[in-house]
Amino acid sequence: MSLTADDVNKIAHLARLGIDKQDVESYTKDLSGMLELMARMGELDTSGVEPMAHPLDQVQRLRPDVVTETNQRGHFQAIAPKVEDGLYLVPKVIE
């Protein structure tokens, strides 16, 4: 797919980007090249390729799921204007 200068100007307008007139041709060439690359990549047979979440097939190091803070609900609710059954009561704002 080849873009025209009008296409690049329209894309720039939609993205709210300011492009100098002398740079439009360069952007046109670069964006057209990217779209052609994506089209060629779309033609490849990827039926035997497993999807990956990370290109280096790494996993996240997870920390143990343990409680690290003490329960201070009573302390925080002691200064609240209205509390009932451990819940904060707030004024009704929508009728």
C-alpha positions, 0 to 999 in steps of 0.5 A: 500500500502506497500513501500519498502526500494528502494521506499523510497530511490527513493522518497528521491532522487526525493525530493533531501533529504538525508536519512541515511541508518539506517533511511530508515527502519523507514521511510519505516514503517512510510510512509507505515502507512500513505499510508495505513491510506489514503487508509482506509480514501478513502474507507469511505462514505463521501456523506453526508459530506459538504466540509469545507474551515476551520476545525473550520468553521470560517470566515475571518474578513474582513475590509471595502473596503475604500480608505486610501491613497491619489492619488499621481500619479502626484507626482510620475510621475513628476520624471518619464523620460517619461509619456503620458496620465497618463501612464509610457512610457518605452523603447521597449525591445523585437523586 
